[in-house]
């Protein structure tokens, strides 16, 4: 399990046990075990094809592993599903679907309403509240097809926030957004963390890992390391993750060297 530190079981938000996933008999995740405590903002980092998105989809039950299991707050997902929220990649959604921003956000409440119940005034109020949190309240009646990429991502986050979950999974939320939207998103994620929420974020920008995340998981089919960023985000683990010849490794090593020399 790399450099993962042992944790007291009563503080663990999410725990994975020996997850292995194959595509066409080729392993894309191999024997992944990790334990992530409550109240951390964790970045999942690794090269293209490392299995980052596959990992969170497997943990959420969207992909069936050939072995292994996952617990959320010491329970199987089916018992705590309403306490877990997921923000997929924007490209997986049909943004031409005829639905307003407000209706899309209210969809996040369906899981807590139960079977055959429709959103009411309370759900509408919550949707407006979280649209305001992401700076999108004035777009509530706009069709989602009329939004920019950054606006789409903000609305996606509002749909997750309206679930008022304890654990959030986000698949590359910063891809294709403007700098202002990225700033808004990371501030909101930090606010969630301060509330004791646990957030998993698939991330690709090594330059921002230390600034954004207090925990990091380094992944390349196998889990290289998982733990506090200050302890596991270093050149040795990055070399194991990206390989000596990878261009991102050079960038990461420079970051580590500059940090140790006091330049950043």
C-alpha positions as CSV (number, residue, x, y, z in Angstrom):
1,X,0.0,0.0,0.0
2,X,3.0,2.3,-0.6
3,X,3.5,5.0,2.1
4,X,-0.1,4.9,3.4
5,X,-0.2,5.4,7.2
6,X,-2.4,3.1,9.4
7,X,-5.6,4.8,10.6
8,X,-8.0,4.2,13.4
9,X,-11.0,2.5,12.0
10,X,-13.5,4.9,13.5
11,X,-11.9,7.8,11.6
12,X,-11.9,6.1,8.2
13,X,-14.2,7.6,5.6
14,X,-13.4,5.3,2.7
15,X,-11.5,2.0,2.7
16,X,-10.6,-0.1,-0.3
17,X,-9.5,-3.7,0.0
18,X,-7.4,-5.3,-2.8
19,X,-9.3,-3.9,-5.7
20,X,-8.4,-5.3,-9.1
21,X,-10.0,-4.4,-12.4
22,X,-9.4,-5.9,-15.9
23,X,-10.3,-4.6,-19.3
24,X,-10.1,-7.4,-21.9
25,X,-7.9,-9.4,-19.5
26,X,-5.5,-6.5,-19.2
27,X,-5.2,-5.1,-15.6
28,X,-6.0,-1.4,-15.3
29,X,-6.1,-1.5,-11.5
30,X,-4.1,-4.0,-9.5
31,X,-4.5,-4.9,-5.8
32,X,-5.4,-1.4,-4.7
33,X,-5.8,-1.1,-0.9
34,X,-6.1,2.3,0.8
35,X,-7.7,4.0,3.8
36,X,-8.7,7.6,3.7
37,X,-9.7,9.5,6.9
38,X,-12.7,11.8,7.3
39,X,-12.2,15.5,6.5
40,X,-9.4,15.4,3.9
41,X,-9.2,16.8,0.4
42,X,-7.4,14.1,-1.6
43,X,-6.0,14.3,-5.1
44,X,-5.6,11.2,-7.2
45,X,-2.6,11.7,-9.5
46,X,-0.9,9.6,-12.1
47,X,-0.1,9.4,-15.8
48,X,-2.7,8.9,-18.6
49,X,-4.0,5.4,-18.4
50,X,-3.0,5.0,-14.8
51,X,-6.6,4.0,-13.8
52,X,-7.5,7.2,-11.9
53,X,-11.1,7.5,-13.2
54,X,-11.4,3.7,-13.1
55,X,-10.5,3.8,-9.4
56,X,-13.3,6.2,-8.4
57,X,-15.8,4.5,-10.7
58,X,-15.0,1.1,-9.2
59,X,-15.2,2.5,-5.6
60,X,-18.7,3.9,-6.5
61,X,-19.9,0.5,-8.0
62,X,-20.0,1.8,-11.6
63,X,-17.3,-0.7,-12.6
64,X,-17.3,-4.2,-11.2
65,X,-13.9,-5.4,-10.0
66,X,-12.7,-8.9,-10.5
67,X,-11.7,-8.9,-6.8
68,X,-11.8,-6.6,-3.8
69,X,-14.3,-4.5,-1.9
70,X,-14.9,-1.0,-0.6
71,X,-16.4,0.4,2.6
72,X,-17.8,3.9,3.2
73,X,-17.9,4.9,6.8
74,X,-17.5,1.2,7.6
75,X,-20.5,0.3,5.6
76,X,-21.1,-1.0,2.1
77,X,-22.1,1.6,-0.4
78,X,-25.8,0.5,-0.6
79,X,-26.3,1.4,3.0
80,X,-24.9,4.9,2.8
81,X,-25.5,5.8,-0.8
82,X,-27.2,9.1,0.1
83,X,-24.1,10.2,1.9
84,X,-21.9,9.9,-1.2
85,X,-21.9,12.3,-4.2
86,X,-20.2,12.0,-7.6
87,X,-19.2,14.6,-10.2
88,X,-18.3,12.8,-13.4
89,X,-16.3,14.3,-16.3
90,X,-18.3,16.9,-18.2
91,X,-17.7,15.1,-21.5
92,X,-19.9,12.2,-20.2
93,X,-23.0,14.3,-20.1
94,X,-25.3,15.2,-23.0
95,X,-25.4,19.0,-22.6
96,X,-27.9,19.4,-25.5
97,X,-30.5,17.7,-23.4
98,X,-33.5,20.1,-22.9
99,X,-33.3,20.9,-19.2
100,X,-32.8,24.1,-17.2
101,X,-29.9,24.7,-14.8
102,X,-32.2,24.7,-11.8
103,X,-33.8,21.4,-12.8
104,X,-30.4,19.8,-13.3
105,X,-29.3,20.8,-9.8
106,X,-32.5,19.6,-8.3
107,X,-31.8,16.2,-9.7
108,X,-29.2,15.9,-7.0
109,X,-32.0,15.6,-4.5
110,X,-33.7,12.7,-6.1
111,X,-31.8,10.1,-4.1
112,X,-32.8,11.6,-0.7
113,X,-36.4,12.0,-1.7
114,X,-37.1,8.3,-2.2
115,X,-39.2,6.5,-4.7
116,X,-42.1,8.4,-6.5
117,X,-41.5,11.7,-4.7
118,X,-40.9,14.9,-6.6
119,X,-38.9,17.9,-5.6
120,X,-40.8,20.6,-3.7
121,X,-40.2,24.1,-2.3
122,X,-37.5,22.8,0.0
123,X,-35.5,21.2,-2.8
124,X,-36.0,24.3,-5.0
125,X,-34.7,26.5,-2.2
126,X,-31.6,24.3,-1.7
127,X,-30.9,24.3,-5.4
128,X,-31.0,28.1,-5.5
129,X,-28.8,28.2,-2.4
130,X,-26.1,26.1,-4.0
131,X,-26.3,27.8,-7.3
132,X,-25.6,31.0,-5.4
133,X,-22.6,29.3,-3.8
134,X,-21.1,28.6,-7.2
135,X,-22.1,32.0,-8.6
136,X,-24.7,30.6,-11.0
137,X,-28.0,31.7,-9.5
138,X,-28.8,34.1,-12.3
139,X,-28.6,31.3,-14.8
140,X,-31.2,29.1,-13.0
141,X,-33.7,29.3,-15.8
142,X,-31.2,28.9,-18.7
143,X,-30.9,25.8,-20.7
144,X,-27.8,23.8,-19.9
145,X,-26.9,23.8,-23.6
146,X,-26.3,27.6,-23.4
147,X,-23.6,27.3,-20.8
148,X,-19.8,27.6,-21.2
149,X,-17.5,24.9,-20.1
150,X,-16.7,26.7,-16.8
151,X,-20.3,27.3,-16.2
152,X,-21.2,23.7,-16.8
153,X,-18.6,22.6,-14.2
154,X,-20.0,25.0,-11.6
155,X,-23.5,23.7,-12.2
156,X,-22.2,20.1,-11.9
157,X,-20.6,21.1,-8.5
158,X,-23.9,22.6,-7.4
159,X,-25.7,19.4,-8.2
160,X,-23.3,17.5,-6.0
161,X,-23.4,20.1,-3.2
162,X,-27.2,20.0,-3.1
163,X,-27.0,16.3,-2.1
164,X,-25.3,17.5,1.2
165,X,-23.3,14.4,1.3
166,X,-20.4,13.4,3.5
167,X,-18.1,12.0,0.8
168,X,-17.6,13.5,-2.7
169,X,-15.9,12.0,-5.7
170,X,-14.9,14.4,-8.6
171,X,-13.4,13.3,-11.9
172,X,-11.1,16.0,-13.3
173,X,-13.3,19.0,-12.2
174,X,-10.6,21.5,-13.3
175,X,-10.2,20.4,-16.9
176,X,-11.4,22.9,-19.5
177,X,-12.4,25.6,-17.0
178,X,-11.2,29.2,-16.8
179,X,-8.9,30.3,-13.9
180,X,-11.7,32.1,-12.1
181,X,-13.9,29.0,-12.1
182,X,-10.9,26.9,-10.9
183,X,-10.4,29.3,-8.0
184,X,-14.1,29.2,-7.1
185,X,-14.1,25.4,-7.2
186,X,-11.0,24.9,-5.1
187,X,-12.3,27.4,-2.5
188,X,-15.6,25.4,-2.3
189,X,-13.7,22.2,-1.9
190,X,-11.7,23.7,0.9
191,X,-14.9,24.8,2.5
192,X,-16.3,21.2,2.3
193,X,-13.1,19.9,3.9
194,X,-13.4,22.4,6.7
195,X,-16.9,21.1,7.4
196,X,-15.4,17.6,7.9
197,X,-16.3,16.3,4.4
198,X,-14.0,13.9,2.5
199,X,-13.3,14.8,-1.1
200,X,-11.6,12.6,-3.8
201,X,-10.5,14.5,-6.9
202,X,-8.9,13.0,-10.0
203,X,-6.3,15.5,-11.0
204,X,-3.6,15.9,-13.6
205,X,-1.7,19.2,-12.8
206,X,1.4,18.4,-10.7
207,X,2.1,22.1,-10.3
208,X,-1.0,22.5,-8.1
209,X,-1.0,19.3,-6.1
210,X,0.7,20.7,-3.0
211,X,-1.4,23.9,-3.0
212,X,-4.7,22.1,-3.5
213,X,-4.6,18.8,-1.6
214,X,-3.7,17.9,1.9
215,X,-3.7,14.2,0.9
216,X,-2.6,12.6,-2.4
217,X,-2.8,9.2,-3.9
218,X,-0.1,8.4,-6.5
219,X,-1.4,5.8,-9.0
220,X,-0.1,3.9,-12.0
221,X,-2.3,0.7,-12.2
222,X,-0.8,-0.1,-8.7
223,X,-1.1,2.3,-5.8
224,X,2.4,3.8,-5.3
225,X,1.6,5.8,-2.3
226,X,-1.3,7.4,-0.4
227,X,-1.1,9.7,2.5
228,X,-0.5,13.3,3.6
229,X,0.9,15.3,0.6
230,X,3.9,16.6,2.6
231,X,4.9,13.0,3.3
232,X,4.2,11.1,0.0
233,X,4.5,13.8,-2.8
234,X,8.3,13.5,-3.3
235,X,10.7,12.7,-6.1
236,X,11.1,9.0,-5.3
237,X,7.4,8.3,-5.3
238,X,6.9,10.5,-8.4
239,X,9.6,8.5,-10.2
240,X,7.9,5.2,-9.3
241,X,4.6,6.7,-10.6
242,X,5.7,8.3,-13.8
243,X,9.0,6.5,-14.7
244,X,12.4,8.1,-15.3
245,X,11.7,9.0,-18.9
246,X,8.3,10.7,-18.4
247,X,8.4,14.4,-19.1
248,X,6.1,15.1,-16.2
249,X,8.6,13.5,-13.9
250,X,11.2,16.1,-14.7
251,X,8.6,18.8,-14.0
252,X,7.7,17.1,-10.7
253,X,11.4,16.7,-9.6
254,X,12.0,20.3,-10.3
255,X,9.1,21.3,-8.1
256,X,10.4,19.1,-5.3
257,X,13.9,20.5,-5.6
258,X,12.7,24.1,-5.7
259,X,10.6,23.4,-2.6
260,X,13.5,21.9,-0.7
261,X,15.7,24.9,-1.6
262,X,13.2,27.4,-0.5
263,X,12.5,28.8,-4.0
264,X,8.8,28.0,-3.7
